[in-house]
Amino acid sequence: MTRRPYGLVCPISHACEFLEPRWTIQILTELWNGSTRFNDIRKGVGNVSSALLSRRLKEMEALGLVERVEDEATGTISYFRTEKSIRLEPAMNALAEWAQCNIEAEIALADVDVSTLMWAVRRKIDLAELPRRRAVIRFHFREDPPPRCPHYWFVVEPGSDLPELCSLDPGRDVDLYVETGVVSLGA
């Protein structure tokens, strides 16, 4: 799709044109978070169709933002950040910090998809702080309206790099229950 440029000399405007296609920044963020496989990127980005993600990755490869690597032995395809996208990371971190300081949490979280949120949260758990045995964490989202899937479990096995995310009860004893709900800030 051809976009009409802003017609400005401003380098920030040119950067915005480069990163403007929908999902570009979210895909880069997911790559910065360590996802390299198509399905992991799709889960982390959330709400993007496979066809659109495929098209966007091809466009980003043409722009030099990602590198597509096929493992000839297994036929698997991985996507990696290029030096060009790695150099963007400090700017994106600064933008994220600005957003955290200047956008109200209620607005920022208003349209969050719970499954996408849980996929991201699994990377944030400090596994060194958990017992050196299987640990199970159960999340219950009490929202109005209720999310499509109100329960999630993280199952952490000793020696694993990331918790396994389950939307169906894994049938294990739960070590920690986390429950959320709608908080009314108005009086």
C-alpha positions in Angstrom: 0.0 0.0 0.0 1.4 3.4 -1.0 1.2 6.0 1.7 1.4 9.7 1.1 4.5 11.1 2.8 4.3 14.0 5.3 6.4 16.1 3.0 8.5 17.4 5.9 12.3 17.5 6.4 11.8 16.6 10.1 13.7 13.3 10.9 11.0 12.3 13.4 8.4 12.5 10.7 10.5 10.3 8.5 10.9 7.8 11.3 7.2 7.8 11.9 6.6 7.1 8.2 9.0 4.2 8.4 7.4 2.7 11.5 3.8 3.7 10.7 2.3 0.6 9.2 0.0 -1.0 11.7 1.7 -3.7 13.9 5.3 -2.8 13.0 6.2 -1.5 16.4 4.3 -4.3 18.2 6.2 -6.9 16.1 9.5 -5.2 16.8 8.6 -5.2 20.5 7.9 -8.9 20.4 11.2 -9.6 18.7 13.0 -7.4 21.4 11.2 -9.6 24.0 12.8 -12.7 22.5 10.2 -14.3 20.2 11.7 -15.5 16.9 9.1 -17.9 15.6 6.0 -16.9 13.7 3.4 -18.4 16.1 5.2 -16.9 19.1 5.3 -13.5 17.5 1.5 -13.8 16.7 0.7 -14.8 20.2 2.7 -12.0 21.7 1.3 -9.3 19.4 -2.3 -10.6 19.7 -5.3 -9.7 17.5 -3.3 -9.7 14.3 -4.3 -12.2 11.5 -1.7 -14.6 10.3 -2.0 -13.2 6.7 -1.3 -9.6 7.9 1.6 -10.7 10.2 3.1 -12.6 7.3 2.8 -9.6 5.0 4.1 -7.2 7.6 7.2 -9.4 8.3 8.0 -9.5 4.6 7.7 -5.7 4.4 9.9 -5.3 7.5 12.4 -7.7 6.0 12.5 -5.5 2.8 13.0 -2.4 5.0 16.0 -4.1 6.8 14.2 -4.3 10.2 14.1 -8.1 10.4 16.1 -11.0 9.0 14.3 -14.2 8.0 16.4 -17.3 8.6 15.4 -20.8 7.5 17.0 -23.8 9.2 17.5 -26.1 6.3 17.8 -29.2 8.5 14.4 -28.7 10.1 12.6 -26.4 7.7 11.8 -24.0 10.6 11.8 -20.3 10.0 12.9 -17.7 12.5 12.9 -13.9 12.5 15.7 -11.9 14.1 16.3 -8.2 14.7 18.7 -6.5 12.4 21.2 -3.9 13.5 18.8 -1.3 12.2 16.0 -2.4 14.5 18.4 -2.9 17.5 19.4 0.7 17.1 15.7 1.6 17.5 15.4 0.0 20.9 16.5 3.0 23.0 14.0 5.3 21.3 11.2 2.8 21.8 12.2 2.4 25.5 12.1 6.1 25.9 8.7 6.2 24.3 7.5 3.4 26.6 8.8 5.3 29.6 7.0 8.5 28.4 3.8 6.6 28.0 4.0 5.0 31.5 4.5 8.4 33.0 1.9 10.3 30.9 -0.9 8.0 30.0 -3.4 7.0 32.7 -3.4 3.2 33.5 -7.1 2.9 33.0 -6.8 4.3 29.4 -3.7 2.2 28.6 -5.3 -1.0 29.8 -8.8 -0.4 28.5 -8.6 -2.6 25.5 -6.0 -5.2 26.6 -6.7 -8.7 25.4 -6.2 -11.0 28.5 -4.5 -13.8 26.5 -2.0 -11.4 25.0 -1.4 -9.9 28.4 -0.7 -13.4 30.0 1.6 -14.3 27.1 3.7 -11.2 27.9 3.5 -11.7 31.7 5.1 -15.2 31.4 8.4 -13.5 30.5 8.3 -11.2 33.5 8.2 -13.9 36.2 11.6 -14.2 38.0 12.0 -18.0 38.0 14.9 -17.7 40.5 12.4 -16.5 43.1 10.2 -19.6 42.8 10.7 -22.9 44.7 13.0 -25.4 43.1 10.2 -27.7 42.3 7.1 -27.5 40.1 5.2 -24.3 40.8 1.7 -23.5 39.6 0.2 -20.0 39.6 -3.5 -19.6 38.8 -5.0 -16.3 37.5 -8.7 -15.5 37.7 -9.9 -12.5 35.8 -13.2 -11.2 37.3 -14.2 -8.5 34.8 -17.4 -7.1 33.4 -17.9 -8.3 30.8 -16.0 -11.4 31.5 -13.1 -12.2 29.2 -13.4 -15.1 26.8 -11.1 -17.1 29.0 -11.2 -16.0 32.7 -8.7 -18.5 34.0 -5.0 -19.0 33.2 -2.3 -21.1 34.8 1.5 -20.8 34.7 3.2 -24.1 35.3 6.9 -23.8 36.0 9.0 -26.9 35.9 12.5 -27.0 37.4 15.1 -26.1 34.8 12.6 -24.4 32.4 13.4 -21.1 30.8 9.7 -19.9 30.7 6.6 -20.9 32.4 4.1 -22.9 30.4 0.9 -20.9 29.9 -2.3 -22.9 30.1 -5.9 -21.8 29.5 -7.2 -25.2 30.6 -6.7 -26.5 34.2 -3.4 -28.5 34.1 -4.7 -30.6 37.0 -1.9 -29.7 39.4 -2.0 -28.3 42.9 -1.9 -24.5 42.8 0.8 -22.7 44.8 -0.4 -19.2 44.2 -3.8 -17.7 43.4 -4.0 -14.3 41.7 -7.4 -12.7 41.2 -8.2 -9.5 39.5 -11.3 -7.5 39.3 -12.7 -4.2 38.1 -11.7 -1.4 40.5 -14.0 1.6 40.7 -12.0 4.7 41.2 -15.0 7.1 41.1 -17.0 8.0 44.2 
